Amino acid sequence: MPQKIDISYKTVIFIAIFVITLWAIYLIRDLLVILFVSIIFMSALNPLVSFFVKAKLPKVLSIGITYLIIIAVGAAAFAAILQPLIEESRRLILTLPYLSGQFFNIANINESVFQSELTNLSKNAFTITLAIFDNLLAIVFLLVITFYMLLERDNLKQRLASLFIGKEDRVKRLIVRIEEKLGSWLRGQLVLTLIIGLLSYIGLTILNIPYALPLAVLAGILEVVPVIGPIISAIPAILIAITVSPFLGLGVAAMYVVIQQSENHLIVPQVMKRAVGLNPLMVILAIAIGSRLLGFAGALLAVPFTVVLQIIVAEIMEDRKT
């Protein structure tokens, strides 16, 4: 005799709400990514903001000074290499038609194919411009959200802790630990950018590759793009080297492979282990899973998300023991 299964209206309502919530999260996933990045920025900038607040400065002024310091440091670092970077970049742009012609001759490629691709690219200029504009708006939105999160940090922490009645102090300590780890991750990412840029510059200089500085700067910037960033940064250097000598092109390709393998298996895991305390294997797995789930954004934010998850799980396990 078939068994009768009763499903209460409460179960139906719960399932419906759960499905609607998942769908809503999917629809606003881009906003959630920006919000998570804002939390990371807030965590990284908060120690400096707290320093100025302790010096009896208003919090709004402290945040403004922090923004100005970050901008000034970045501008000073950029200005230190600005003149040679502009000069080498200018020479690279001027010689690009000649270099591309040489490459097509060496590789025996019909240049009309490249020209047709440029024509298609020019047709999509409006779409590309719109995408760049959207990204600029996202950056401005990110900075504004970070500003207000820094301003309301204490209130946000208090309100979040108040949701856990009887465990407010423990939740506050948990939030502080998460902020410390997220801030350390961002600082570790900056260290990685500097290391990869420096290694690329040293390698290109040793191989006597023209325009080593802009190519190294490109490698450092694209370090923030997991998986495909190092590959993209290697392409122009290899193409330029091929125009000098095919064997030199192979040497540059080998150099980038060595740097990328060192980055994936040594530099990234070790720097992130020092920064966030994650096991190197966990870092590699987190990046692989994140890139599979959410592409570039998932790979970029996989490590900080794993850090947050690790801290929360450890706190839950400790709570169960007690």
ZIVEN-V139016 format. One record per helix or strand of 2 or more residues. SS is the DSSP state (H for helix, E for strand). FROM is the first residue (numbers start at 1). TO is the last residue. Records with the same first field share a line. If there is no record, write none. Layout:
SS = FROM-TO ; FROM-TO
//
This chain:
H = 9-27 ; 29-54 ; 59-80 ; 82-107 ; 111-123 ; 125-151 ; 153-162 ; 168-206 ; 212-224 ; 228-244 ; 246-276 ; 280-321
//
